[in-house]
Amino acid sequence: MNTSLPWKSAWITGAGRGIGRALAELLCQKGLTVYTSSRTIEELWHLHEKCKHYSGTIVPIPMDITDRQQIEDMVASWDAGSGVPDLVVLNAGNHDPFPAQVFSSERCSKLLQINLLGTLNCIDPILKRFLERDKGQLAVMASVAGYRGLPTAAAYGAGKAALINLCEALRLDLYGTGVKLQVINPGFVRTPLTDKNDFKMPALMEVDQAAERILQGLLSQRFEITFPKRFTFFLKLLRILPYSWYFGLISRTVKTDHPTVTSEKHG
């Protein structure tokens, strides 16, 4: 039984690997029933087996967040049972870096379908239930890549910037309700997605550290959960630089070979 955290249950998307997996394991250790969804059921069952001896429970759910019907069916099953989880962390996403020289609307669309539209598919039914009962906590995984444009991240950064703006607007709309909304903007965390980057990643964190920081943030009243603070503060400062300074600084700082990378999906 969970006695130290304000939630009894949670749903984490993209929980098969990376940050989602680490956070699911941490919450299970703390005694929560954690519904874990991903496209790859094998990864979820591996997590389930790993966490069998913890005080909580991992419930694997194979799911493609780009399929709205799958999400609606799952939420309907909660309606008929124990109800929507107290905490929902929409973490599922993908990264497909490519430069302007190989720009592709098809690759952009595939990435936005997962990172942006897939997240919207999840927010829709969850927010409705939270507002109906005037209670619930929703956290959306964005990225510091959404602060300003970065090399090879036109599609990825655009989707994350949209999620940040979306959460800012929803936070204002939810003022005075019992629904708590937060946005998560991590710096560089060692995951299969950041392994695709071909440049030195400053202040690179391990995934278990990131999960701990996210849990601390979820327990706080902050709107934005961001880490490591020193690095993300520097990136926040970049947002106020004039374009001439910003473009010059970034072009000197980030050097890439512009590889063409095959996307690796999860969520």
C-alpha positions in Angstrom: 0.0 0.0 0.0 1.3 3.4 -0.9 1.5 5.7 2.2 4.0 8.3 1.2 2.8 9.6 -2.2 -0.5 11.4 -3.0 -1.4 8.9 -5.8 -2.6 5.3 -5.7 -2.3 4.7 -9.4 -0.5 6.2 -12.5 -0.5 5.8 -16.2 2.8 6.4 -18.1 3.0 6.3 -21.9 6.2 5.3 -23.6 7.1 3.2 -20.6 9.0 0.5 -22.4 12.3 2.3 -22.3 14.1 5.4 -21.3 12.6 8.0 -18.9 9.2 6.4 -19.0 10.5 3.0 -17.9 12.7 4.5 -15.1 9.8 6.6 -13.8 7.4 3.6 -13.9 9.9 1.5 -11.9 10.4 4.2 -9.4 6.6 4.7 -8.8 6.2 0.9 -8.5 8.9 0.8 -5.9 6.9 3.5 -4.0 3.8 1.3 -4.0 1.7 2.5 -6.9 -0.3 0.5 -9.4 1.4 1.7 -12.6 -0.3 1.2 -16.0 2.5 1.2 -18.5 1.8 1.6 -22.2 4.0 1.2 -25.2 3.9 -0.1 -28.8 6.3 -2.9 -27.7 4.7 -5.3 -25.3 7.9 -7.3 -24.8 9.6 -4.4 -23.1 6.6 -3.8 -20.8 6.6 -7.5 -19.7 10.3 -7.3 -19.0 9.6 -4.3 -16.8 6.7 -6.2 -15.1 9.0 -9.1 -14.3 11.7 -6.8 -12.9 9.3 -5.1 -10.6 7.4 -8.2 -9.3 8.9 -7.9 -5.9 8.2 -4.2 -5.4 5.3 -3.1 -3.2 3.5 -1.7 -6.3 2.3 -3.3 -9.5 3.2 -2.9 -13.1 0.2 -3.4 -15.5 1.5 -3.7 -19.1 -0.8 -2.3 -21.9 0.2 -2.6 -25.5 -0.9 0.7 -27.2 -0.2 3.0 -30.1 -1.1 6.5 -29.0 -1.7 7.5 -32.6 -4.7 5.3 -32.6 -7.5 7.2 -30.8 -9.8 4.2 -30.5 -7.2 2.2 -28.5 -7.0 5.1 -26.0 -10.7 5.5 -25.8 -11.2 1.7 -25.2 -8.6 1.7 -22.4 -10.2 4.7 -20.7 -13.6 3.1 -21.0 -12.3 0.0 -19.2 -11.1 2.3 -16.4 -14.6 3.9 -16.3 -16.1 0.5 -15.8 -13.6 -0.5 -13.1 -11.4 1.5 -10.7 -11.5 4.8 -12.6 -8.9 6.8 -14.4 -5.5 6.8 -12.6 -4.8 9.7 -10.2 -1.6 10.6 -12.1 -1.0 10.5 -15.8 2.4 11.2 -17.4 2.3 11.5 -21.2 5.9 10.6 -21.9 5.7 8.7 -25.3 7.7 10.3 -28.1 10.2 9.8 -30.8 13.3 11.5 -32.2 14.3 11.6 -35.8 17.1 14.2 -36.4 17.7 15.4 -39.9 19.1 18.7 -41.4 17.6 21.0 -44.0 19.6 19.3 -46.7 17.4 16.1 -46.4 14.2 17.8 -45.2 11.2 15.7 -45.7 7.5 16.5 -45.0 6.9 12.8 -44.6 9.5 12.4 -41.8 8.1 15.6 -40.1 4.6 14.3 -40.2 5.5 10.9 -38.8 7.3 12.6 -35.9 4.5 15.1 -35.2 1.9 12.3 -35.4 3.6 10.7 -32.4 5.0 13.5 -30.4 2.2 16.1 -30.8 -1.0 14.4 -32.1 -0.5 11.2 -30.1 -0.2 13.3 -26.9 -3.3 15.2 -27.8 -5.2 11.9 -28.3 -4.3 11.0 -24.7 -5.1 14.4 -23.2 -8.6 14.5 -24.6 -10.3 11.7 -22.7 -8.1 12.1 -19.6 -8.8 15.8 -19.2 -12.5 15.2 -19.6 -12.5 12.7 -16.7 -10.3 14.8 -14.5 -12.6 17.8 -14.9 -15.7 15.7 -14.3 -14.4 14.7 -10.9 -12.5 18.0 -10.4 -9.4 16.1 -9.5 -6.3 14.6 -11.1 -2.7 15.3 -12.1 -1.5 15.4 -15.7 2.1 15.9 -16.7 3.2 16.2 -20.4 6.8 15.4 -21.5 8.1 18.2 -23.8 11.8 19.2 -24.0 14.2 22.1 -23.8 14.5 21.6 -27.5 11.1 23.4 -27.6 12.7 26.6 -26.3 14.3 27.7 -29.5 15.3 26.1 -32.8 18.3 23.7 -32.8 20.2 22.1 -35.7 18.7 18.9 -37.1 15.7 19.3 -34.8 13.2 21.2 -37.0 10.4 18.6 -36.6 11.3 17.4 -33.1 11.6 21.0 -31.7 8.4 22.2 -33.4 6.4 19.4 -31.8 7.9 20.1 -28.3 7.4 23.8 -28.7 3.8 23.2 -29.5 3.4 21.0 -26.4 4.9 23.7 -24.2 2.5 26.3 -25.6 -0.4 23.9 -25.3 0.3 23.3 -21.6 0.7 27.0 -20.9 -2.7 27.7 -22.3 -4.4 24.7 -20.6 -2.8 25.7 -17.3 -4.5 29.1 -17.5 -7.8 27.5 -18.4 -7.6 25.1 -15.5 -6.9 27.8 -12.9 -9.4 27.4 -10.0 -10.1 23.7 -10.8 -8.8 20.7 -9.0 -6.8 19.5 -12.0 -3.0 19.9 -11.7 -1.2 20.3 -15.1 2.6 20.3 -15.5 5.1 20.3 -18.3 8.3 18.4 -18.2 11.3 19.9 -20.0 14.4 17.8 -19.4 17.9 18.5 -20.7 20.0 15.7 -22.1 19.2 12.3 -20.6 21.0 9.1 -21.7 18.2 7.1 -23.5 17.9 5.3 -26.8 16.6 8.5 -28.3 19.4 10.8 -27.3 21.8 8.1 -28.5 20.9 9.3 -32.0 22.5 12.7 -31.4 25.9 13.0 -33.1 27.2 15.9 -30.9 28.5 16.2 -27.4 25.5 16.6 -25.0 26.3 19.0 -22.1 25.2 18.0 -18.6 24.1 14.6 -19.8 22.1 12.8 -17.0 21.5 9.2 -16.3 17.9 8.0 -16.7 17.5 7.1 -13.0 18.5 10.5 -12.0 16.0 12.0 -14.4 13.2 9.9 -12.9 14.0 11.1 -9.4 14.0 14.7 -10.6 10.6 14.2 -12.3 9.1 12.6 -9.1 10.4 15.6 -7.1 8.8 17.9 -9.6 5.5 16.1 -9.6 5.3 16.5 -5.9 5.9 20.2 -6.1 3.6 23.0 -7.1 5.8 24.1 -10.0 4.3 24.3 -13.5 7.5 23.4 -15.3 9.7 20.5 -14.2 13.1 21.1 -15.7 16.6 19.8 -15.0 19.5 20.0 -14.7 18.8 23.5 -13.5 22.2 25.1 -14.3 22.0 23.9 -17.9 18.3 24.6 -18.5 18.7 28.1 -17.0 21.4 28.8 -19.6 19.0 27.6 -22.3 16.2 29.9 -20.9 18.6 32.8 -21.3 19.1 31.9 -25.0 15.4 32.6 -25.6 15.9 36.3 -25.0 18.9 36.7 -27.3 18.4 38.6 -30.6 18.5 36.3 -33.6 21.9 37.5 -34.8 23.5 36.6 -31.5 21.6 33.3 -31.1 22.4 31.9 -34.5 26.0 32.8 -34.2 26.4 31.2 -30.8 24.6 28.0 -31.7 26.4 27.5 -35.0 29.7 27.7 -33.2 28.6 25.6 -30.2 26.9 22.7 -32.0 28.8 20.8 -34.6 27.1 17.9 -36.4 27.9 15.7 -39.4 24.2 15.7 -40.4 23.6 11.9 -40.5 20.4 10.5 -41.9 19.0 8.5 -39.0 16.3 5.9 -39.1 13.6 6.7 -36.5 13.2 4.5 -33.5 9.6 4.5 -32.2 8.1 3.9 -28.8 4.9 4.8 -27.1 
